[in-house]
Amino acid sequence: MADGDPDSALVARCLAGEVDAFEPLVRRYQRPLYNVALRMLGDREEARDVVQDAFLKAYEKLSSFDPRYRFFSWVYRIVLNESLNVRGRRRQADPLTSEPVASGGPEQAMHEKERQDGVQAALLRLPEDDRLVLVLRHFAELSYAEIGDAIGVTEKTVKSRLHEARQKLGRQLEPGSFR
């Protein structure tokens, strides 16, 4: 079964002409990559487009993938670059429209949506490097080592950047800090 195959085996099969071997990679990483793009862009449609474009580029450039590294780190960088390109093309970030949490009644759902919107707005106000480590740790749920691999820094640097980013986000979320 292809879904259980290691990434490197799927890439090798794909490079050998087995086109269907790419599909398990898409299924495996589509959701975490979408979450990264969504948190970087704040727009669901743009995030979907970025992930789709990234997988297309990854497939087209699969022969340039270095199997000594993780496939996720490689495709993640493509998603990150695509997200930065989209951000560069637009003037102003749009706020994320989240679905409210269904349990607890409409009042609790409204408060939860306000909280989510506040966090998203604060996240979008952070410098990209800070936003990036927060998104990778808390939304893509990568380990410190995986984040380091993905962005090309040491695990110690990831921990330091994450600490600083959390501090900045906390200051953004303090009462009276919203624009």
VOKE-244242 format. One line per 5 residues: number of its first residue (from 1); their letters; for each residue x, y, z of N, C-alpha, C, CB. Coordinates in Angstrom, 1 decimal, decimal comma, padded with zeros to 4 digits, always signed. Glycine has a CB too. Example, Ala and Ser with C-alpha at 12.3 -4.5 7.8 and 13.67 -1.06 7.14 Angstrom:
REM VOKE-244242
1> AS> +013,2 -005,7 +007,8 +012,3 -004,5 +007,8 +013,2 -003,3 +007,8 +011,3 -004,5 +009,0  +012,8 -002,2 +007,1 +013,7 -001,1 +007,1 +012,9 +000,0 +007,9 +014,1 -000,6 +005,7
REM end
This chain:
REM VOKE-244242
1> MADGD> +000,9 -001,2 +000,0 +000,0 +000,0 +000,0 +000,9 +001,2 +000,0 -001,0 +000,0 +001,2  +000,7 +002,1 -000,9 +001,5 +003,3 -001,1 +001,4 +004,3 +000,0 +001,1 +004,0 -002,4  +000,3 +004,4 +000,7 +000,2 +005,4 +001,7 +001,2 +005,2 +002,9 -001,2 +005,5 +002,3  +001,5 +003,9 +003,1 +002,4 +003,6 +004,2 +003,9 +003,7 +003,8 +002,1 +002,3 +004,8  +004,2 +003,8 +002,5 +005,6 +003,9 +002,1 +006,2 +005,1 +002,6 +005,6 +003,8 +000,5
6> PDSAL> +007,6 +005,0 +002,8 +008,3 +006,3 +003,2 +008,3 +007,2 +002,0 +009,8 +005,9 +003,6  +008,4 +008,5 +002,3 +008,5 +009,5 +001,3 +009,5 +009,2 +000,2 +008,7 +010,9 +001,9  +010,7 +008,8 +000,7 +011,8 +008,6 -000,3 +011,4 +007,5 -001,3 +013,1 +008,2 +000,4  +010,7 +006,5 -000,8 +010,3 +005,4 -001,7 +009,2 +005,9 -002,7 +009,7 +004,2 -000,9  +008,3 +006,7 -002,2 +007,3 +007,3 -003,2 +007,9 +008,2 -004,2 +006,3 +008,0 -002,4
11> VARCL> +008,9 +009,0 -003,8 +009,6 +009,8 -004,7 +010,3 +009,0 -005,8 +010,6 +010,8 -004,0  +011,0 +008,0 -005,3 +011,8 +007,1 -006,2 +010,9 +006,4 -007,2 +012,6 +006,1 -005,4  +009,7 +005,9 -006,7 +008,7 +005,3 -007,6 +008,2 +006,3 -008,7 +007,6 +004,7 -006,8  +008,0 +007,5 -008,2 +007,4 +008,5 -009,1 +008,5 +008,9 -010,2 +007,1 +009,8 -008,3  +009,7 +009,0 -009,8 +010,8 +009,3 -010,7 +011,0 +008,2 -011,7 +012,1 +009,6 -010,0
16> AGEVD> +010,7 +007,0 -011,3 +010,8 +005,8 -012,1 +009,6 +005,7 -013,1 +010,9 +004,5 -011,3  +008,7 +006,7 -013,1 +007,6 +006,7 -014,0 +006,3 +006,3 -013,5 +007,9 +005,8 -015,2  +006,2 +005,9 -012,2 +004,9 +005,6 -011,6 +004,2 +006,8 -011,1 +005,2 +004,5 -010,4  +003,5 +007,4 -011,9 +002,8 +008,7 -011,7 +001,9 +008,7 -010,4 +002,0 +009,2 -012,9  +001,2 +007,6 -010,2 +000,3 +007,5 -009,1 +001,0 +007,5 -007,7 -000,5 +006,2 -009,2
21> AFEPL> +002,3 +007,3 -007,7 +003,1 +007,3 -006,4 +003,1 +008,7 -005,8 +004,5 +006,8 -006,7  +002,8 +009,8 -006,6 +002,8 +011,1 -006,0 +001,6 +011,4 -005,2 +002,9 +012,2 -007,1  +000,5 +010,8 -005,5 -000,8 +011,0 -004,8 -000,7 +010,8 -003,3 -001,8 +010,1 -005,4  -000,1 +009,7 -002,8 +000,0 +009,6 -001,3 +000,8 +010,7 -000,6 +000,7 +008,3 -001,0  +001,8 +011,3 -001,3 +002,5 +012,4 -000,8 +001,6 +013,6 -000,7 +003,7 +012,8 -001,7
26> VRRYQ> +000,8 +013,8 -001,7 -000,2 +014,9 -001,6 -001,2 +014,7 -000,4 -001,0 +015,1 -002,9  -001,7 +013,5 -000,3 -002,7 +013,3 +000,8 -002,0 +013,4 +002,1 -003,2 +011,8 +000,7  -000,7 +013,0 +002,2 +000,0 +013,0 +003,5 +000,3 +014,4 +004,0 +001,3 +012,3 +003,4  +000,6 +015,3 +003,0 +001,0 +016,7 +003,4 +000,1 +017,8 +003,0 +002,4 +016,9 +002,8  -001,0 +017,5 +002,4 -001,9 +018,6 +001,9 -002,4 +019,4 +003,1 -003,0 +018,0 +001,1
31> RPLYN> -002,9 +018,8 +004,1 -003,5 +019,5 +005,3 -002,5 +020,4 +006,0 -004,1 +018,5 +006,2  -001,3 +019,8 +006,4 -000,3 +020,7 +007,2 +000,2 +021,8 +006,3 +000,8 +019,9 +007,7  +000,4 +021,6 +005,0 +000,8 +022,7 +004,1 -000,3 +023,7 +003,9 +001,3 +022,1 +002,8  -001,5 +023,3 +003,8 -002,6 +024,2 +003,7 -002,7 +025,1 +005,0 -004,0 +023,5 +003,5  -002,5 +024,5 +006,2 -002,5 +025,3 +007,4 -001,4 +026,3 +007,4 -002,4 +024,3 +008,6
36> VALRM> -000,2 +025,9 +007,0 +000,9 +026,9 +006,9 +000,5 +028,0 +006,0 +002,2 +026,2 +006,4  +000,1 +027,7 +004,8 -000,3 +028,8 +003,8 -001,4 +029,6 +004,3 -000,7 +028,1 +002,5  -002,4 +029,0 +004,9 -003,5 +029,8 +005,5 -003,1 +030,8 +006,6 -004,6 +028,9 +006,1  -002,2 +030,3 +007,5 -001,7 +031,2 +008,5 -000,8 +032,3 +008,0 -001,0 +030,4 +009,6  -000,1 +032,0 +006,9 +000,8 +033,0 +006,3 +000,0 +034,0 +005,5 +001,8 +032,3 +005,4
41> LGDRE> -001,1 +033,6 +004,9 -001,8 +034,5 +004,0 -003,1 +035,0 +004,6 -002,1 +033,7 +002,7  -003,8 +034,3 +005,5 -005,0 +034,7 +006,0 -006,2 +034,6 +005,1 -004,9 +036,1 +006,5  -006,1 +033,9 +004,0 -007,1 +033,8 +003,0 -007,2 +032,3 +002,5 -006,9 +034,7 +001,8  -008,4 +031,7 +002,7 -008,6 +030,3 +002,4 -008,3 +030,0 +000,9 -010,0 +029,9 +002,8  -008,9 +030,8 +000,0 -008,8 +030,5 -001,4 -007,3 +030,7 -001,8 -009,6 +031,5 -002,2
46> EARDV> -006,6 +031,7 -001,4 -005,2 +031,9 -001,7 -004,4 +030,7 -001,2 -004,7 +033,2 -001,2  -004,7 +030,3 +000,0 -004,0 +029,1 +000,6 -004,2 +027,9 -000,2 -004,4 +028,9 +002,1  -005,4 +027,6 -000,6 -005,7 +026,4 -001,5 -004,9 +026,5 -002,8 -007,2 +026,3 -001,8  -004,9 +027,7 -003,4 -004,2 +027,9 -004,6 -002,7 +027,7 -004,5 -004,5 +029,3 -005,2  -002,2 +028,2 -003,4 -000,7 +028,1 -003,1 -000,3 +026,7 -002,9 -000,3 +028,9 -001,9
51> VQDAF> -001,1 +025,9 -002,2 -000,8 +024,5 -002,0 -000,9 +023,7 -003,3 -001,7 +023,9 -000,9  -001,9 +024,0 -004,0 -002,0 +023,3 -005,3 -000,9 +023,6 -006,3 -003,4 +023,7 -006,0  -000,5 +024,9 -006,3 +000,6 +025,3 -007,2 +001,9 +024,7 -006,7 +000,7 +026,8 -007,2  +002,1 +024,6 -005,4 +003,3 +024,1 -004,8 +003,4 +022,6 -005,1 +003,3 +024,2 -003,3  +002,4 +021,8 -005,0 +002,4 +020,4 -005,4 +002,7 +020,2 -006,9 +001,1 +019,7 -005,0
56> LKAYE> +002,1 +021,1 -007,7 +002,4 +021,0 -009,1 +003,9 +021,3 -009,4 +001,5 +022,0 -009,9  +004,4 +022,3 -008,8 +005,9 +022,6 -009,0 +006,7 +021,5 -008,4 +006,2 +024,0 -008,3  +006,3 +021,0 -007,3 +007,1 +019,9 -006,7 +007,1 +018,7 -007,6 +006,5 +019,4 -005,3  +006,0 +018,3 -008,2 +006,0 +017,2 -009,2 +006,8 +017,5 -010,4 +004,5 +017,0 -009,6  +006,7 +018,7 -010,9 +007,5 +019,1 -012,1 +009,0 +019,1 -011,8 +007,0 +020,4 -012,6
61> KLSSF> +009,4 +019,4 -010,6 +010,8 +019,6 -010,3 +011,3 +018,4 -009,4 +011,1 +020,9 -009,6  +010,6 +017,3 -009,4 +010,9 +016,2 -008,5 +012,3 +015,7 -008,7 +009,9 +015,1 -008,7  +012,8 +015,8 -009,9 +014,1 +015,3 -010,2 +015,2 +016,1 -009,5 +014,4 +015,3 -011,7  +014,9 +017,3 -009,0 +015,8 +018,1 -008,3 +015,8 +017,9 -006,8 +015,6 +019,6 -008,6  +014,9 +017,1 -006,3 +014,7 +016,8 -004,9 +016,0 +016,0 -004,5 +013,4 +016,0 -004,6
66> DPRYR> +016,6 +016,4 -003,3 +017,7 +015,7 -002,8 +017,2 +014,7 -001,7 +018,8 +016,7 -002,2  +017,3 +013,4 -002,0 +016,7 +012,4 -001,0 +017,4 +012,3 +000,3 +016,8 +011,1 -001,7  +018,5 +013,1 +000,5 +019,1 +013,1 +001,8 +018,3 +013,9 +002,8 +020,5 +013,7 +001,7  +017,4 +014,7 +002,3 +016,5 +015,6 +003,1 +015,1 +015,0 +003,1 +016,5 +017,0 +002,6  +014,3 +015,6 +004,0 +012,9 +015,2 +004,0 +012,1 +015,8 +002,9 +012,2 +015,5 +005,4
71> FFSWV> +011,2 +015,0 +002,3 +010,3 +015,6 +001,3 +009,5 +016,7 +001,8 +009,4 +014,5 +000,7  +009,0 +016,6 +003,0 +008,1 +017,6 +003,6 +008,9 +019,0 +003,7 +007,6 +017,2 +005,0  +010,1 +018,9 +004,1 +010,9 +020,2 +004,2 +011,1 +020,8 +002,8 +012,3 +019,9 +004,8  +011,3 +020,0 +001,8 +011,4 +020,5 +000,5 +010,1 +021,1 -000,1 +011,9 +019,4 -000,5  +009,0 +020,4 +000,0 +007,8 +020,9 -000,5 +007,3 +022,1 +000,4 +006,7 +019,8 -000,5
76> YRIVL> +007,6 +022,1 +001,7 +007,3 +023,2 +002,6 +007,9 +024,5 +002,1 +007,7 +022,9 +004,0  +009,2 +024,4 +001,7 +009,9 +025,6 +001,2 +009,2 +026,1 -000,1 +011,3 +025,3 +000,9  +008,7 +025,2 -000,9 +008,0 +025,7 -002,1 +006,7 +026,4 -001,7 +007,6 +024,5 -003,0  +006,0 +025,9 -000,7 +004,7 +026,5 -000,2 +005,1 +027,9 +000,4 +004,0 +025,6 +000,9  +006,2 +027,9 +001,2 +006,6 +029,2 +001,8 +006,9 +030,2 +000,7 +007,8 +029,0 +002,7
81> NESLN> +007,7 +029,8 -000,3 +008,0 +030,8 -001,3 +006,8 +031,2 -002,1 +009,0 +030,1 -002,3  +005,9 +030,3 -002,4 +004,6 +030,7 -003,1 +003,8 +031,7 -002,2 +003,8 +029,4 -003,4  +003,7 +031,4 -000,9 +003,0 +032,3 +000,0 +003,6 +033,7 +000,0 +003,0 +031,7 +001,4  +004,9 +033,7 +000,1 +005,6 +035,0 +000,1 +005,4 +035,8 -001,2 +007,1 +034,9 +000,4  +005,3 +035,0 -002,3 +005,1 +035,7 -003,6 +003,7 +036,2 -003,7 +005,2 +034,6 -004,8
86> VRGRR> +002,7 +035,5 -003,1 +001,3 +036,0 -003,1 +001,2 +037,3 -002,2 +000,3 +034,9 -002,5  +001,9 +037,2 -001,0 +001,9 +038,4 -000,1 +002,5 +039,6 -000,8 +002,6 +038,0 +001,2  +003,5 +039,3 -001,6 +004,2 +040,4 -002,2 +003,4 +041,0 -003,3 +005,5 +039,9 -002,8  +002,5 +040,3 -003,9 +001,6 +040,8 -005,0 +000,4 +041,5 -004,5 +001,2 +039,6 -005,9  +000,1 +041,4 -003,3 -001,1 +042,1 -002,8 -000,7 +043,2 -001,8 -002,1 +041,1 -002,1
91> RQADP> -001,5 +044,2 -001,8 -001,2 +045,4 -000,9 -001,5 +045,2 +000,5 -001,9 +046,6 -001,4  -002,6 +044,6 +000,8 -003,1 +044,5 +002,2 -003,6 +043,1 +002,5 -004,2 +045,6 +002,4  -003,3 +042,6 +003,7 -003,7 +041,3 +004,1 -005,2 +041,4 +004,5 -002,9 +040,8 +005,3  -006,0 +040,4 +004,1 -007,4 +040,3 +004,5 -007,5 +039,4 +005,7 -008,2 +039,7 +003,3  -008,4 +039,8 +006,6 -008,5 +038,9 +007,8 -009,1 +037,6 +007,5 -009,4 +039,6 +008,8
96> LTSEP> -008,7 +036,6 +008,3 -009,2 +035,3 +008,1 -010,6 +035,2 +008,6 -008,3 +034,2 +008,9  -011,5 +034,5 +007,9 -012,8 +034,3 +008,4 -012,9 +032,8 +008,8 -013,9 +034,6 +007,3  -013,0 +032,6 +010,1 -013,0 +031,3 +010,7 -014,4 +030,9 +011,0 -012,1 +031,2 +012,0  -014,7 +029,6 +010,9 -016,0 +029,1 +011,4 -016,0 +029,1 +012,9 -016,3 +027,7 +010,7  -017,1 +029,6 +013,5 -017,2 +029,5 +014,9 -017,3 +028,1 +015,4 -018,4 +030,4 +015,4
101> VASGG> -016,9 +027,8 +016,6 -017,0 +026,5 +017,3 -018,5 +026,3 +017,6 -016,2 +026,4 +018,5  -019,0 +025,1 +017,2 -020,4 +024,8 +017,3 -020,9 +024,6 +018,8 -020,8 +023,6 +016,5  -020,1 +024,0 +019,6 -020,5 +023,6 +021,0 -020,5 +024,8 +021,9 -019,6 +022,5 +021,6  -021,4 +024,8 +022,8 -021,5 +025,9 +023,8 -022,5 +027,0 +023,5 -020,2 +026,4 +024,0  -023,2 +026,9 +022,4 -024,2 +027,9 +022,1 -023,6 +029,0 +021,3 -024,8 +028,4 +023,3
106> PEQAM> -024,5 +029,9 +020,8 -024,1 +030,9 +019,9 -023,2 +032,0 +020,5 -025,3 +031,6 +019,3  -023,5 +032,3 +021,8 -022,7 +033,3 +022,5 -021,2 +032,8 +022,6 -023,2 +033,6 +023,9  -021,0 +031,6 +023,0 -019,7 +031,1 +023,1 -019,0 +031,0 +021,8 -019,7 +029,7 +023,8  -019,8 +030,6 +020,8 -019,2 +030,5 +019,4 -018,8 +031,9 +018,9 -020,3 +029,9 +018,5  -019,6 +032,9 +019,3 -019,2 +034,3 +018,9 -017,9 +034,7 +019,6 -020,3 +035,3 +019,2
111> HEKER> -017,8 +034,4 +020,9 -016,6 +034,8 +021,6 -015,4 +034,0 +021,0 -016,7 +034,5 +023,1  -015,5 +032,7 +020,7 -014,5 +031,9 +020,1 -014,0 +032,5 +018,8 -014,9 +030,5 +020,0  -015,0 +032,9 +018,0 -014,7 +033,5 +016,7 -013,9 +034,8 +016,8 -015,9 +033,7 +015,8  -014,3 +035,6 +017,8 -013,6 +036,9 +018,0 -012,2 +036,6 +018,5 -014,4 +037,7 +019,1  -012,0 +035,6 +019,3 -010,7 +035,2 +019,8 -009,8 +034,7 +018,6 -010,8 +034,1 +020,9
116> QDGVQ> -010,4 +033,9 +017,8 -009,7 +033,4 +016,6 -009,3 +034,5 +015,7 -010,5 +032,3 +015,9  -010,2 +035,4 +015,4 -010,0 +036,5 +014,6 -008,9 +037,4 +015,1 -011,3 +037,3 +014,3  -008,9 +037,6 +016,4 -007,9 +038,4 +017,1 -006,5 +037,8 +017,0 -008,2 +038,6 +018,6  -006,4 +036,5 +017,2 -005,1 +035,8 +017,1 -004,7 +035,8 +015,6 -005,3 +034,3 +017,5  -005,5 +035,6 +014,7 -005,1 +035,7 +013,3 -004,6 +037,1 +012,9 -006,3 +035,3 +012,4
121> AALLR> -005,4 +038,1 +013,3 -004,9 +039,5 +013,0 -003,6 +039,8 +013,6 -006,0 +040,5 +013,5  -003,4 +039,3 +014,9 -002,1 +039,6 +015,6 -001,0 +038,8 +014,8 -002,2 +039,1 +017,0  -001,3 +037,6 +014,4 -000,3 +036,8 +013,7 +000,1 +037,4 +012,4 -000,9 +035,4 +013,4  -000,9 +038,0 +011,7 -000,5 +038,6 +010,4 +000,2 +039,9 +010,6 -001,8 +038,9 +009,7  +000,2 +040,5 +011,8 +000,9 +041,8 +012,1 +002,4 +041,5 +012,5 +000,3 +042,5 +013,2
126> LPEDD> +002,7 +040,2 +012,8 +004,1 +039,8 +013,2 +005,0 +039,8 +011,9 +004,1 +038,5 +013,9  +006,3 +040,1 +012,2 +007,2 +039,9 +011,1 +007,2 +038,5 +010,5 +008,7 +040,2 +011,5  +007,4 +038,3 +009,3 +007,3 +036,9 +008,6 +008,1 +035,8 +009,3 +007,7 +037,0 +007,2  +009,3 +036,1 +009,8 +010,1 +035,1 +010,5 +009,4 +034,6 +011,7 +011,5 +035,6 +010,8  +008,9 +035,6 +012,5 +008,2 +035,2 +013,7 +006,9 +034,4 +013,4 +007,8 +036,5 +014,5
131> RLVLV> +006,2 +034,9 +012,5 +004,9 +034,2 +012,1 +005,2 +032,8 +011,6 +004,2 +035,0 +011,0  +006,3 +032,6 +010,9 +006,7 +031,3 +010,3 +006,9 +030,3 +011,4 +007,9 +031,5 +009,5  +007,7 +030,6 +012,4 +008,0 +029,6 +013,4 +006,8 +029,3 +014,3 +009,1 +030,1 +014,4  +005,9 +030,3 +014,5 +004,7 +030,0 +015,2 +003,8 +029,1 +014,5 +004,0 +031,3 +015,6  +003,6 +029,4 +013,2 +002,7 +028,6 +012,3 +003,2 +027,2 +012,2 +002,6 +029,2 +010,9
136> LRHFA> +004,5 +027,0 +012,0 +005,1 +025,6 +011,9 +004,9 +024,8 +013,2 +006,5 +025,7 +011,5  +005,1 +025,5 +014,3 +005,1 +024,7 +015,6 +003,6 +024,5 +016,0 +005,8 +025,5 +016,7  +002,8 +025,5 +016,0 +001,4 +025,4 +016,6 +000,3 +025,0 +015,6 +001,1 +026,7 +017,2  +000,5 +025,3 +014,3 -000,5 +024,9 +013,4 -000,1 +023,8 +012,5 -000,8 +026,2 +012,5  +001,1 +023,7 +012,1 +001,6 +022,5 +011,3 +002,0 +021,4 +012,2 +002,7 +022,9 +010,3
141> ELSYA> +002,2 +021,7 +013,5 +002,6 +020,8 +014,6 +003,9 +020,1 +014,3 +001,5 +019,8 +014,8  +004,9 +020,8 +013,8 +006,2 +020,2 +013,5 +007,0 +020,3 +014,8 +006,9 +021,0 +012,4  +008,0 +019,4 +014,9 +008,9 +019,4 +016,1 +009,9 +020,5 +015,8 +009,6 +018,0 +016,2  +010,7 +020,8 +016,9 +011,8 +021,8 +016,7 +012,8 +021,4 +015,6 +012,5 +022,0 +018,0  +013,1 +020,1 +015,6 +014,1 +019,6 +014,6 +013,5 +019,7 +013,2 +014,4 +018,1 +014,9
146> EIGDA> +012,2 +019,4 +013,0 +011,6 +019,5 +011,7 +011,5 +021,0 +011,3 +010,2 +018,9 +011,8  +011,2 +021,9 +012,2 +011,2 +023,3 +011,8 +012,6 +023,7 +011,4 +010,7 +024,1 +013,0  +013,6 +023,3 +012,1 +015,0 +023,6 +011,8 +015,3 +023,2 +010,4 +015,9 +023,1 +012,8  +014,9 +021,9 +010,1 +015,2 +021,4 +008,7 +014,5 +022,2 +007,7 +014,7 +019,9 +008,7  +013,2 +022,5 +008,0 +012,4 +023,2 +007,0 +012,9 +024,6 +006,7 +011,0 +023,3 +007,5
151> IGVTE> +013,4 +025,3 +007,7 +013,9 +026,7 +007,5 +015,4 +026,9 +007,4 +013,3 +027,6 +008,5  +016,1 +025,8 +007,7 +017,5 +025,8 +007,5 +018,3 +026,4 +008,7 +017,9 +026,5 +006,3  +017,8 +026,2 +009,9 +018,5 +026,7 +011,1 +018,6 +025,6 +012,1 +017,8 +027,9 +011,7  +019,4 +025,8 +013,2 +019,6 +024,8 +014,2 +018,3 +024,7 +015,1 +020,8 +025,0 +015,0  +018,2 +023,6 +015,8 +017,1 +023,4 +016,7 +017,1 +024,5 +017,8 +017,1 +022,0 +017,4
156> KTVKS> +018,3 +024,8 +018,3 +018,5 +025,9 +019,3 +018,0 +027,2 +018,8 +020,0 +026,0 +019,7  +018,3 +027,5 +017,5 +017,8 +028,8 +016,9 +016,3 +028,8 +016,8 +018,4 +029,0 +015,5  +015,7 +027,6 +016,5 +014,3 +027,5 +016,4 +013,7 +027,8 +017,8 +013,8 +026,1 +015,9  +014,2 +027,2 +018,8 +013,7 +027,5 +020,2 +013,7 +028,9 +020,5 +014,4 +026,6 +021,2  +014,9 +029,6 +020,2 +015,0 +031,0 +020,5 +014,0 +031,8 +019,7 +016,5 +031,4 +020,2
161> RLHEA> +013,9 +031,6 +018,5 +013,0 +032,3 +017,6 +011,6 +032,1 +018,0 +013,2 +031,9 +016,1  +011,2 +030,9 +018,4 +009,9 +030,6 +018,9 +009,6 +031,4 +020,2 +009,7 +029,1 +019,1  +010,5 +031,4 +021,1 +010,3 +032,1 +022,3 +010,1 +033,6 +022,1 +011,5 +032,0 +023,3  +010,9 +034,2 +021,2 +010,7 +035,6 +020,9 +009,4 +035,9 +020,2 +011,9 +036,1 +020,0  +009,0 +035,0 +019,2 +007,8 +035,1 +018,5 +006,6 +035,1 +019,4 +007,7 +034,1 +017,4
166> RQKLG> +006,6 +034,1 +020,4 +005,5 +034,0 +021,3 +005,4 +035,3 +022,2 +005,7 +032,8 +022,3  +006,6 +035,8 +022,6 +006,5 +037,1 +023,3 +005,9 +038,2 +022,5 +008,0 +037,5 +023,8  +006,3 +038,3 +021,3 +005,7 +039,4 +020,4 +004,2 +039,2 +020,2 +006,4 +039,4 +019,1  +003,8 +037,9 +020,0 +002,4 +037,6 +019,8 +001,6 +038,0 +021,1 +002,2 +036,1 +019,4  +002,2 +037,6 +022,2 +001,5 +038,0 +023,5 +001,3 +039,5 +023,6 +002,3 +037,4 +024,7
171> RQLEP> +002,3 +040,2 +023,3 +002,2 +041,7 +023,3 +001,1 +042,2 +022,4 +003,6 +042,4 +023,0  +001,0 +041,6 +021,2 +000,0 +041,9 +020,2 -001,4 +041,7 +020,7 +000,2 +041,2 +018,9  -001,5 +040,6 +021,6 -002,8 +040,2 +022,1 -003,2 +040,9 +023,4 -002,8 +038,8 +022,3  -002,3 +041,7 +024,0 -002,7 +042,4 +025,2 -003,8 +043,4 +024,9 -001,4 +043,1 +025,8  -004,7 +043,6 +025,9 -005,7 +044,6 +025,7 -005,2 +046,0 +025,3 -006,6 +044,7 +027,0
176> GSFR> -005,8 +046,6 +024,4 -005,4 +047,9 +024,0 -004,3 +047,9 +022,9 -004,9 +048,7 +025,1  -003,8 +046,7 +022,5 -002,7 +046,7 +021,5 -003,3 +046,6 +020,1 -001,8 +045,5 +021,8  -004,6 +046,4 +019,9 -005,1 +046,3 +018,5 -005,3 +047,7 +017,9 -006,5 +045,6 +018,6  -005,1 +047,7 +016,6 -005,2 +049,0 +015,9 -006,6 +049,4 +015,7 -004,4 +049,0 +014,5
REM end
